Amino acid sequence: MLARALRTLGLDSDVARADAVREWRAVASGVIGADAARTTALRMDGGTLIVAVPTAQWAAEIRLREHELVSQLATRAPRSGIAKIRSVPASHA
């Protein structure tokens, strides 16, 4: 009944995209390691997950491992529509 109400209100896709945000910490920790807790998933913008990072080195690490991160997120949040990850400085998030 809740799923039907969300669809009726047009919110089901928003909820599905939010799944990728919720799964970020677990996926990033599994792929990158425990230090990934220094990053924060902020929101989905279309098929792109926006992630706040503390340094340029973190942005580079996420770019380097983007394919694996996206793949894992798509597995854990299949309805999210995630296709890319974009890093932004944490101070400007």
PyMOL commands that set and color helices and strands:
alter all, ss='L'
color gray80, all
select helices_A, chain A and resi 2-9+12-31+34-38+56-64+66-76+90-92
alter helices_A, ss='H'
color red, helices_A
select strands_A, chain A and resi 40-45+48-53+84-89
alter strands_A, ss='S'
color yellow, strands_A
deselect
rebuild
show_as cartoon
